[in-house]
Amino acid sequence: MSDTPHPLFARLVTECGATWLDSAGLDAFLAQGGEQVILLAGNPVRFPEGLDVAVVLPELNAHFGGQWHMAIATTASEDAIARRYGAQQWPSLIFLRDGQYVETVAGMLDWDVYLTRIGALRQQAARRAPGIGIAVVAAGAGTSASACGHNH
């Protein structure tokens, strides 16, 4: 398998000002402040919707004033970034404000749904990311498919 990114992902960087984001560069990206969004696109063969989100993301950014610092997680760091923010579905958009987690919007959505969801989250305060902390499991609880069997 080639390490060359799909052209639609590369376009986000070369034409739309996004940053390739790996685990080592995450703190520097977060330190930029302002409105931020990280795309977890996934492998386009397994998750073809990631390509659709890569096309829609710059349009969403333009619609909301073009002020987002956009990043696309590298393949090697995608799982670690997903764990940090509790993302469990590919593709996902992780929204941050001043380096603080706000919300994750998963999957490819209809335009109007994106506008509604993103419009609402822009009014939300930052909060603790769902991936931070220690999971609590009740004694005797069985293993569930959603906890252990997610695909990404």
Secondary structure, 3 states (H helix, E strand, C coil): CCCCCCHHHHHHHHCCCCEEECHHHHHHHHHCCCEEEEEECCCCCCCCHHHHHHHHHHHHHHHCCCCCEEEEECCCCHHHHHHHHCCCCCCEEEEEECCEEEEEEECCCCHHHHHHHHHHHCCCCCCCCCCCCCCCCCCCCCCCHHHHCCCC
